[in-house]
Amino acid sequence: MYDPSQLRTFLAVAQTLSFTQAARRLGLRQSTVSQHVRRLEDATGRQLFTRDTHSVELTEDGDAMLVFARRILTAHEQAAAFFAGTRLGGRLRFGASEDFVLTRLTDILETFRHDHPDVDLELTVELSGTLHERLAAGKLDLVLAKRRPEDPRGELVWQDDLVWIGSERLRLDPERPVPLIVYPPPGITRALAFEALERRGRAWRVACTSGSLNGLVAAARAGLGVMAHSRGLIPPGLAQVPDRAGLPELGRVDFVLLHGERRADAQDAADALAASILAGGDRLHRTRR
């Protein structure tokens, strides 16, 4: 009833909230993406997206289809692997940025380990900038991380707004430098926060530096300052700083998958894990409670 190619297209649109970005990810024409979505909506008899010239949003039925689409595609891939008689193996060095520590990436990795028990998966959790450096040095095979807006590399998983977050009790004094909670260099959000404040001419000071997301969150919950963070990944106990605080806009950030040098013993496993992350990318927007 539901064509796997249409379901993959649906997932790409749902995760990027952009027909253009989905087409680029899948290597399809935008008209083909629209056709796949339309045919899937015809098959379900439901509208899965609301869209106009400026935005694309999932409907309630679209949210429900996300769950079914992942299950159908997972079963489809498991059946294909079973009857092909092949089992993935080898060593896979995977890097994930600190942004995903509190998300459901662990669920995706657990499923991958269950489906591919012969793959020796090595996980590195680091700053996005550090992961980019390790990938370029040939020390990682696959990376899930942020990229700077001008960087064209990588396969888009999703795009999100960067926002200022902090404790709900925090009050910023407009006459004093903005207290910042940041990753150390080469943190991408660190650089974007500095650049945004400097463009606005707003003074700032570093109140806390930590290479751990948990460390940054603890400092923010304690009211030490504010931090730049993805809107879709705001940790529990923190909230977006209201506009009346007068902080500058931070723009948007891309979360991407990047492949390293294609080592023969890691290529198939890297492709399989990348496919799992792309198929379950909407779960990465959800923090664990």
C-alpha positions, 0 to 999 in steps of 0.5 A, a space after each residue: 500500500 505504501 511505496 518505500 521510495 515515497 516513504 523515504 521522500 516523506 521522511 526527508 521532507 518531514 525532517 528538513 521541513 523543506 521540499 528543496 532540501 529534501 530533493 537535494 538530500 535524495 538527489 531528486 527533482 523537487 517536482 518528483 519530491 512533490 509527486 511522491 508526497 502527493 501520491 502518499 497523501 492520496 494513498 492515506 487519504 490524509 493531508 500530511 503537510 500544511 504548506 505555503 510559499 514560506 513554510 512546511 509543517 507536519 499535520 497531526 496525521 503527518 506526525 502519525 505517519 512518521 512513526 509508521 514510515 520508520 517502522 515500514 522502512 526498517 522492516 523493509 531493510 531488514 527483509 532485504 538484508 535477510 534475503 540477500 544473505 549478507 551481514 555487515 561487519 567491520 569497524 565503524 568509527 562514528 562521531 556525534 556532537 555533544 548536542 545529541 547527548 540528551 536526545 534519542 540518538 541512543 535509540 537509533 544506535 541501539 537498533 543499529 547494534 541489534 540489526 548489525 551485531 557484527 559491526 564493531 561500533 566505536 562512538 566518539 562524542 565531541 564538539 562539532 568543530 573537533 569532529 570535523 577536524 578528526 574526520 579530516 584527519 582520517 580518524 572517523 568514518 562518519 560524523 553527525 554534527 553541526 556545520 557553519 552556515 557557509 559550509 556546503 559539506 555534508 548531508 542535511 539531517 535537519 535545519 533548526 533555529 539557534 536561540 538563546 536559552 537560560 534559566 526561567 529565573 534569569 534576568 539580564 541587566 541591559 547595562 552589563 555585559 551578557 554572561 555567556 555559557 559556551 563550549 571551548 574552541 572550536 565550538 560552532 555555537 560559541 563562534 556564532 554567539 560571539 559574532 551575533 553580539 559583536 554585530 549588535 555592539 553588545 558587550 559580553 563576558 564568558 561566565 562558564 566554559 565546558 566541553 560537556 553539554 551536561 556541564 553547560 546545562 548545569 551552569 545555565 540552570 544555576 543562572 550563571 548566564 545564557 547559551 546559544 542552542 538549537 530550538 529543537 533541542 532545548 534541555 529540560 529545565 531551561 527555556 528560551 530567553 524572551 525577546 524583551 531581553 534584547 539579545 540579537 538573533 542567532 540565525 539557523 544551524 544545519 545538522 549534517 552527516 559527513 562521511 570520511 575516507 571510504 575505508 573498505 571495511 567501514 563503507 557499508 556499515 557507515 552507509 547503513 548507519 547514515 540511512 538509520 539516522 536519516 530515517 529516524 532523524 525526527 527522533 533527534 529533535 526530542 530530548 530525554 526527560 
